[in-house]
């Protein structure tokens, strides 16, 4: 049972595969906000990914890779709450379920700037903002004018609580990693070694 006043960051995503950029973002949030924990939640069936040309890897594989990636950090945990849910998975449902299970915990949803700019199009954004504080990762080299304008609009329209999280510009993406593996190129130093070993063992992303 969680003690009162715990601060838990939520890292949601497909994690196909989870990479060092995800881990750096989580560690940055942990340090900047004094979080007690960052919880990685691999998505279940994400309707946003239905149009992706390459099929999303199984929940079992994505969950396993995420667990391997965070195994050496005691402040990082992994939840299968979305993997175990049938049908489409929505962020507001996950956050509300977590709040019911842990009513004394303060949740922080960690999101990139691109996600912030799109959040009003997500399912029931008002319920997302009601359930958590959002940490918006902003790359140091990015022009944040549009982001700042949208944050002000979200705060006005949804009473959102949004804090900026300055980030280094780390050019690692799951899409590029899948493409590199498909073409037989090295992805060392982009993924934890344990995740690379798992991908090789399972033959993932070979096409």
N, C-alpha and C positions, 0 to 999 in steps of 0.2 A: 504494500500500500504506500502511495506517495505521501511524503510529508508536506505539510502546508508550505506554500511559498516557493515550491520548485518551479524553475523556469526551464521549459523544454522547447527546443527548436525542432521544427518539422521540415525535413527535406523530402519532398515528394518528387517523383520522376519515373520515367520508364526504366532508367538505369540499364540500358541495352547497348553497351555495357556501362557499368559504373566506372568512372575514371578519376584520375588525380585532381582534375578541376572540381569535381563534386566534393572531394575530400577537403581540398583547400578552402572552398566556400564554407563548408560546415565548420571547419576549424576557425576560420575568420569570424563567423557568427558566434561561435562558442566563446571566443576570447573577447570580442567587442561588446557583447551584451551580458557577459557573465553568466552564461547559461549553465545549468547543471548537466544537461544532456542534449545531444542532437540525435533525433530518431529518424532513420532513413525508412521511407515507406515506398517500396516499389509499387507502381500502379497495377491495378487489375486490368480490366478491359477499358482502355482509354479511347473514347470515341474520336478524339483528336488525331489518333494514329491510324484510323481505318484506311486512310488514303495512302499510307506509306507504301512505297513500291516493294521493299523487302519486308517480309512478315516479321512482326514483333516476336522475339524469342519467348519461350514459355515462361510462365510465372515461376515455375520451379527453378529454371536456370537463372533468371534474373535475381531471384531471392538468394540463391546460393552464392552468386557472384558478389552481391552486396554484403552478405555476411562475411565472406572471405576478405573483402576490402576493408572492413571496419574492425576486424578481429583484434588488431593490436592497439586499439584506442579504447580505454575503458569508459570514456564519455560518449562514445558512439554506440547506438543500438539499432536494431532492425526490427520492424514490425511487418507481419504478413496480413494486416487488417484488410488491405485492399485486394491482395491476391486471393484471399479466402472469400471475398464477396462476389456473388454471382451478378451477371448483368453489367451495365455500364457503371463505372466508379466515378463519383463526383467528390471534389475537394470538400465542399460544405458538409457532406454526409460524414466523411472521415473525421473532420474537425469536431463536429457535434458529437459523434460517437466517443471520441477521445475525452471530450469535456464531461460527458456523462460518466465515463469510467474513472476519470481523475478530476473531480470537481475542484480540488484545491491547487491544481497545476495551472500555471500561466503558460499559454502556448504562443509560440512565435513561428510564423510560416515564412520560410526562407525562399525567396524567389528572385530570379534574374530580372533585369530591367525589361526584357522583352515580355516576360509574363505579366509584369505590372501594367504594361501598355495594353495588354489584351484582357485583363481580368474582368472588366465590366461585361465581356461577352461570355464569360464562364457561367455555368449553371448556378443560379441564385447567389450572385456576388454579395448581396447584403448579408446573407447568412455566413459567408466566409469571413467578412470583416467583423461581424459580430462575435465570432468565435475565437479570434486571435489578433495579435499584433503582427503586421507584415514587415519583414526585413527585406528591403529592396537593395539588391547588390548592384552597385554602380561601378563600372570600370573607370579607372582614373583617366584614361584617354578618351572617354566617350563624351559626346555632347549631350548633356543631361537636361537641356531646356525643355524638350518635349516630355521627358519623364517628370520633371518638376511640375509642369502644367497639368499632367494627368493625375499626379498625386494630389494636387490641390483640388481637382475635380472629384476624385474619389473620396477625399475627406469631406467635401461639401455634400456630395450626393448620397454617400453611404455611411457617414460618420466613421470613416475608416481611420485606423491607427497605423500609420506607415512611417518607418524609420529608414534612413539611408544607411547602407552598409558599403563603405568604400572598399573596392577590390582591385587587385592587380589584374592587368589584362592578360589572361591565360588562354592561349589559343589551342584548346583541346576540345574536341567534340566527339560524341558517340557516333555520329554519322560518318565523320572522317575516319574514325577507328575501324568501323565496320568495312568501309571501302578499302582501307589499307590491308586489312586481313584478307579480304576477298581477292585482292591483287597480289597477295604473297609478300607484302612489305612488313617490316618490323614495326611493332607498336610499343617497344620497350621504352620505359620512362614516361609513358602516357597512362599506364595502368599499373596497379599493384602486381607484383610478380605472381602472387597466388591466383589472381584473376586471369592473368595470361595463361598460366598452367591449366586452369579450369577450361578456358576457351579452347586450348589445344586438345585437351583430353576429350572434350565433347564435340569437337569439330564444328564449333559455332562460326557463323558468318562466312563459311567457305563458298556458299552459293550453289 
